[in-house]
Amino acid sequence: MCSYWIETTKNLEKEYKHLSDDIDVDVCIIGAGLVGITSAYYLSDSKLKVAIVERDSVCSHVSGKSTAKITSQHNLFYDYLINSYSHDFAKKYLDANEEAAQRIKDIIDKEKIDCDFSVQDSYVYAYSSEELFDIEKEVSAVKSLDFPCEFVKEMPMPIKTLGAIKFPNQAQFNPRKYALALCDIVTKKGIEIYTNTVVTDVESSDSGYIVSTANNSIKAKYVILATHYPIINFPGFYFLKMYQSMSYAIAVDTKCDLPEGMYINSSIPTYSFRTTPYKGKKLLIVVGADHKTGEKIDLENAYKILEKKAKELYPQSEVLYKWCTEDCISLDKIPYIGDFSSIMPNLYVATGFKKWGITFSNVASKIITDKILGNKNKYENTFEATRLEPIKNRDELGNMVKESIYSLVINKLKDSPDTLDDVGMDEGKIIEYENEKVGVYRDTNGKCYFIKPVCAHLGCELSFNNVEKTWDCPCHGSRYDINGNVLSEPAIHNI
Ligand SMILES: Cc1cc2nc3c(=O)[nH]c(=O)nc-3n(C[C@H](O)[C@H](O)[C@H](O)COP(=O)(O)OP(=O)(O)OC[C@H]3O[C@@H](n4cnc5c(N)ncnc54)[C@H](O)[C@@H]3O)c2cc1C
């Protein structure tokens, strides 16, 4: 099954052509997710010649698989920001997201986009007394930033809680309806969108950059790397500063009337809830079962856990759609937005949204396009991508280093105890086969699919995801299908 947003908008999708010539543009945007498309929108009234190049189809990756809450409530975060950064920084983070949410609404109103947008209150809730203490601290922190949050004891959805922090007047929408409408608007204003076109390299040239695809090249003065995870490793070194985390999602017919509101619990594991209009009623969307991409854990029942969560609230729940996706998390928990590197001017990046990139994609697009258009943006320095701050998340840094050492060196040297006979039906394993380590998936008919289980990005050993039947990289989150075709960046090439 596929993302509810993608599955139900196939009829709205336009055919965009594949790039089959060399072209010359002012701005080349790589990636047609919300960062790429919104950036195109902000450039569409300028005189600049702009092209978007997309590996797959429009809004078919993270943006098309998100929970799509439009909010500045990024779980419990503001007390952390005030204490780890400063009051001023926390205020800028909040204001940047509030203004972005308002801009998204303004675009929807101005362009009359039908994307199931609705204003909603957003809640982070506590199960235990320790969590309640954190909620109370967050309420004080957010109030100190002059935002009208509230502490509440009860919420409209029948979720058991000791208390919650409510952000009023947040919003939700169907991200793919929004993105497809923006694509229509920008193409009518002369912006070209090329789909099914993989960018393989970006190199500096005398006049700017040469963006290469398999058979063609694009000359551009400005390049926006809107590829979710940057596809170029050097000199940005983002692979040393971020990891990816996966989540699973279900859309459920609860057979009940559903109340308004968007919800997420404050502790790990998190479960996120929202509704969306569906055939005259509402579906419940439940997202969670997070884990680091490529982590070797028992994933078998990720969707079952979500179904159980839905049934605890609404026992008649029937799952209609299921999907999964991943997002980049920077080690200091702040997105990277702006110059890719101080030695590559006019090459921009937007990444590390920590699963809050619906609003942040607008923040990022505005900052980057303001830079291109020569406009001042007051948040330009707040999320600066070239920052060299001390790493705040030492635990995760330790995990990343350990995972990289294991996946790049130690696991590769270890022999696998398994042989082909040990691979069950519908199972994937790394085995020893003719003196080589081989990744094998055996389908439900017994047919085996073999790959070399080494990531094409930086060479880490892959692990098998039993829920999705994919080979995932534990170092940087690239993902491949059972034949070794790339599903998710940063990898560019198949294995
Ligand atoms: C489970 C989950 C739930 C989330 N829920 C929320 C939420 O409720 N609210 C919120 O604010 N945020 C949420 N987020 C985060 C948000 O969805 C993402 O941060 C955001 O959509 C990222 O947008 P993007 O444009 O950077 O990436 P994408 O949408 O992934 O776009 C990147 C595009 O680049 C293309 N690309 C990659 N490599 C190449 C290449 N080599 N050549 C050409 N094209 C390429 C890809 O095909 C893709 O289309 C969630 C994230 C997850 C994982």
The ligand as a MOL file (V3000), in Angstrom:
LIG
                    3D

  0  0  0     0  0            999 V3000
M  V30 BEGIN CTAB
M  V30 COUNTS 53 58 0 0 0
M  V30 BEGIN ATOM
M  V30 1 C 6.8730 10.1900 9.1020 0
M  V30 2 C 7.0850 11.6720 8.9500 0
M  V30 3 C 6.0800 12.5450 9.3210 0
M  V30 4 C 6.2690 13.9160 9.1720 0
M  V30 5 N 5.2800 14.7530 9.5770 0
M  V30 6 C 5.4900 16.0850 9.5240 0
M  V30 7 C 4.4990 16.9970 9.9880 0
M  V30 8 O 3.4110 16.6120 10.4250 0
M  V30 9 N 4.7690 18.3190 9.9340 0
M  V30 10 C 5.9680 18.7890 9.4890 0
M  V30 11 O 6.1980 19.9950 9.5270 0
M  V30 12 N 6.8990 17.9490 8.9830 0
M  V30 13 C 6.6870 16.6170 8.9890 0
M  V30 14 N 7.6330 15.7680 8.5120 0
M  V30 15 C 8.8370 16.3070 7.8520 0
M  V30 16 C 8.5850 16.7550 6.4190 0
M  V30 17 O 7.6510 15.9130 5.7860 0
M  V30 18 C 9.9030 16.7590 5.6310 0
M  V30 19 O 10.9150 17.3660 6.4060 0
M  V30 20 C 9.7620 17.5420 4.3390 0
M  V30 21 O 8.6440 17.0700 3.6330 0
M  V30 22 C 11.0280 17.4000 3.4950 0
M  V30 23 O 10.8130 18.0430 2.2710 0
M  V30 24 P 11.9560 18.0440 1.1650 0
M  V30 25 O 11.4830 18.8240 0.0220 0
M  V30 26 O 13.2400 18.4300 1.8260 0
M  V30 27 O 12.1580 16.4850 0.8070 0
M  V30 28 P 11.3680 15.5490 -0.2350 0
M  V30 29 O 9.9320 15.7800 -0.1710 0
M  V30 30 O 11.8590 14.1580 0.0220 0
M  V30 31 O 11.8980 16.0360 -1.6260 0
M  V30 32 C 13.2170 15.7530 -2.0770 0
M  V30 33 C 13.1290 15.3840 -3.5450 0
M  V30 34 O 14.4550 15.2860 -4.0870 0
M  V30 35 C 14.4690 14.2560 -5.0300 0
M  V30 36 N 15.8400 13.7890 -5.2590 0
M  V30 37 C 16.6410 13.1350 -4.3900 0
M  V30 38 N 17.8050 12.8280 -4.9820 0
M  V30 39 C 17.7420 13.3090 -6.2450 0
M  V30 40 C 18.6470 13.2830 -7.3580 0
M  V30 41 N 19.8500 12.6980 -7.2800 0
M  V30 42 N 18.2530 13.8630 -8.5350 0
M  V30 43 C 17.0290 14.4640 -8.6340 0
M  V30 44 N 16.1440 14.4950 -7.6130 0
M  V30 45 C 16.4940 13.9300 -6.4280 0
M  V30 46 C 13.6010 13.1710 -4.3940 0
M  V30 47 O 13.1280 12.2580 -5.3610 0
M  V30 48 C 12.4930 14.0040 -3.7570 0
M  V30 49 O 11.3710 14.1280 -4.5910 0
M  V30 50 C 7.4760 14.4000 8.6400 0
M  V30 51 C 8.4840 13.5160 8.2590 0
M  V30 52 C 8.3090 12.1630 8.4240 0
M  V30 53 C 9.4140 11.2250 8.0390 0
M  V30 END ATOM
M  V30 BEGIN BOND
M  V30 1 1 1 2
M  V30 2 1 2 3
M  V30 3 2 2 52
M  V30 4 2 3 4
M  V30 5 1 4 5
M  V30 6 1 4 50
M  V30 7 2 5 6
M  V30 8 1 6 7
M  V30 9 1 6 13
M  V30 10 2 7 8
M  V30 11 1 7 9
M  V30 12 1 9 10
M  V30 13 2 10 11
M  V30 14 1 10 12
M  V30 15 2 12 13
M  V30 16 1 13 14
M  V30 17 1 14 15
M  V30 18 1 14 50
M  V30 19 1 15 16
M  V30 20 1 16 17
M  V30 21 1 16 18
M  V30 22 1 18 19
M  V30 23 1 18 20
M  V30 24 1 20 21
M  V30 25 1 20 22
M  V30 26 1 22 23
M  V30 27 1 23 24
M  V30 28 2 24 25
M  V30 29 1 24 26
M  V30 30 1 24 27
M  V30 31 1 27 28
M  V30 32 2 28 29
M  V30 33 1 28 30
M  V30 34 1 28 31
M  V30 35 1 31 32
M  V30 36 1 32 33
M  V30 37 1 33 34
M  V30 38 1 33 48
M  V30 39 1 34 35
M  V30 40 1 35 36
M  V30 41 1 35 46
M  V30 42 1 36 37
M  V30 43 1 36 45
M  V30 44 2 37 38
M  V30 45 1 38 39
M  V30 46 1 39 40
M  V30 47 2 39 45
M  V30 48 1 40 41
M  V30 49 2 40 42
M  V30 50 1 42 43
M  V30 51 2 43 44
M  V30 52 1 44 45
M  V30 53 1 46 47
M  V30 54 1 46 48
M  V30 55 1 48 49
M  V30 56 2 50 51
M  V30 57 1 51 52
M  V30 58 1 52 53
M  V30 END BOND
M  V30 END CTAB
M  END
